[in-house]
Amino acid sequence: MDFEHLLSPVRYLLDTCPAMSASALRTLRMYEAWWEHDGQAMSYAVDRAGTPHIRMFDRFGQRSDEILYISDYWRMLKEGYKAGIIWRVFEENSLIPFFLLDYVTCFYDIGVSCPYTVSLSTAVPLEKYGDATLHERYLTPLLRRDESVWQGATWMTEARGGSDLGANVDTLAQKGDDGRWYLTGDKYFCSNAGAEVAVVAARVGETAGVRGLALFLVPRYRDNGQLNYHLRRLKDKIATRSVPTGEIELHASEAYLLGKAEHGIYLIMEVLNLSRVSNAIGSTALAQRAFAEALHFAQKRIVFGQPLLEQPLMRRQFDDKLADINRAFALAWEAAEMLNGVYRQTPPYSEQFHVCRLMIHLAKYWTAEVAVQTAKWAMEVNGAMGTLAEFPVERWLREAMIADIWEGPPHRQILDGMEVMERKGAHHRLFEMLETYTEPDLLQDMAARIDRWLYAPQEIREADAQKMFEALALFTGDALLAKQRAVALEKTLEGRHKG
Ligand SMILES: Cc1cc2nc3c(=O)[nH]c(=O)nc-3n(C[C@H](O)[C@H](O)[C@H](O)COP(=O)(O)OP(=O)(O)OC[C@H]3O[C@@H](n4cnc5c(N)ncnc54)[C@H](O)[C@@H]3O)c2cc1C
């Protein structure tokens, strides 16, 4: 098998997304070239220099909560904004430009993808649920095409834990005498801390659980120009150092309710849908990067008289890992395309929206697993050299472990995926979608296994969930690969016909 196309993210995208427009391809090639020539060195410096610092007070003793970065940070970050990772979504009315640029970003630095993702996850609900005044004040600057672009952030998690938001979000939203909303509480994992505007989950009224949560827009500065929230500290993380993750204190912070308060949990899910697909795209790109790093070493390292890559055991591993990456990409890309079809919907959602949710849980779960396993294997291929901090391989394992956890660790994806099958029957629609691309016997067998599992008592169903979900992810990935091949063949035949 030829592996050379794995060395470039754009080459890989070209092979797997043959319908890409000429102008999209031009943008991606320029962006990739920038990463090759300039961005990689900056990314390496940011990772090695570690977490940025906070200057908490200005020289007059006033609280300023300013984040100090190493000098190349902004150049690296702004390159993606300028390339259009956010504004193209609104110009083209499609998420696809985001996911394509995100793939290239994550091949080089998955940490940088986080500010882009949370900025998009702020801009989309703001555009959908905000009024004209909010658009003018906050959306317009988020869509700027120059160095002055604003950034967004998505803050839900509190100190008692991020999985069970219904039980653990204590931040309170209250309406003041002036009719405005004010939020008070602490957020414990806040990526892109320092963003100009964030979407924040808070509790409204007496309703317990997730039904009592609403989504608010919170700007960094109050109307009077003072800080609207405080940044307590930045986390010292093992990876994704190119995004500052901090702890935020909200003290009667000025806020704007997005959508209806009673729809809050749905809006939070919409935000998570976007970031989970981005995570799936990013995990696959990271796996490709780790593969490329392993390939580079295995082609040059001589063991027992020949290149490592030529040894049968190693060669087989390369073939298997490529198959894993291809399957992961098929899942991630299907999730991206499905989300693109439904992200404009508002509650109550269509049936297609729920199938999309199932696809997102499958993709987030399985691609993160592939990223971690591929990064671990890439380190093994590099042997002792792979463990050295001076070479890039060890970094991809650190980064992969974060991709696995943020936006909800595997358990969350599995249990939420199970819920959408139980409550919405999303798997039935999924099987209809995949019917054309799989053997009838395999499909029947998979459907019967899922049915048996869903009828089991709750405790057994949960305990067995990982086994089932993994089987479903592999089955779905294989069917989607067959679909990819069928689409590519159709395109070739169409081309010949036109020619
Ligand atoms: C670098 C980084 C940046 C982050 N940035 C943000 C951000 O910007 N905004 C934000 O809101 N959050 C952010 N997070 C938080 C992230 O979303 C949470 O880590 C995640 O949702 C899981 O929550 P938790 O870590 O509190 O785990 P917990 O909820 O404490 O769960 C612990 C473990 O138990 C598992 N678990 C939970 N329930 C079950 C169950 N029923 N059965 C089996 N296992 C279960 C979980 O999957 C997890 O593995 C960030 C996290 C990281 C690492």
The ligand as a Gaussian input file, in Angstrom:
#p B3LYP/6-31G(d) Opt

LIG

0 1
 C       -7.971000      20.826000      28.509000
 C       -9.418000      20.838000      28.823000
 C      -10.179000      21.928000      28.444000
 C      -11.532000      21.988000      28.748000
 N      -12.259000      23.081000      28.347000
 C      -13.568000      23.176000      28.678000
 C      -14.348000      24.324000      28.296000
 O      -13.869000      25.245000      27.639000
 N      -15.641000      24.365000      28.674000
 C      -16.222000      23.383000      29.397000
 O      -17.391000      23.493000      29.712000
 N      -15.516000      22.280000      29.779000
 C      -14.217000      22.157000      29.420000
 N      -13.488000      21.033000      29.785000
 C      -14.104000      20.057000      30.646000
 C      -14.577000      18.822000      29.917000
 O      -15.695000      19.113000      29.147000
 C      -14.843000      17.776000      31.009000
 O      -13.562000      17.316000      31.414000
 C      -15.681000      16.627000      30.575000
 O      -16.967000      17.054000      30.267000
 C      -15.789000      15.546000      31.673000
 O      -16.068000      16.090000      32.907000
 P      -15.090000      15.836000      34.141000
 O      -13.693000      15.925000      33.669000
 O      -15.502000      16.742000      35.237000
 O      -15.342000      14.329000      34.562000
 P      -16.431000      13.766000      35.591000
 O      -17.775000      14.270000      35.214000
 O      -15.961000      13.997000      36.970000
 O      -16.345000      12.212000      35.270000
 C      -15.170000      11.461000      35.599000
 C      -15.103000      10.250000      34.694000
 O      -16.250000       9.429000      34.907000
 C      -16.883000       9.139000      33.673000
 N      -18.325000       9.022000      33.878000
 C      -19.223000       9.988000      34.158000
 N      -20.460000       9.456000      34.272000
 C      -20.347000       8.113000      34.085000
 C      -21.260000       7.011000      34.090000
 N      -22.568000       7.189000      34.298000
 N      -20.784000       5.781000      33.846000
 C      -19.473000       5.579000      33.612000
 N      -18.560000       6.581000      33.598000
 C      -18.984000       7.834000      33.829000
 C      -16.547000      10.324000      32.783000
 O      -16.671000       9.987000      31.413000
 C      -15.111000      10.609000      33.192000
 O      -14.240000       9.775000      32.492000
 C      -12.139000      20.929000      29.447000
 C      -11.375000      19.817000      29.812000
 C      -10.041000      19.751000      29.500000
 C       -9.244000      18.553000      29.893000

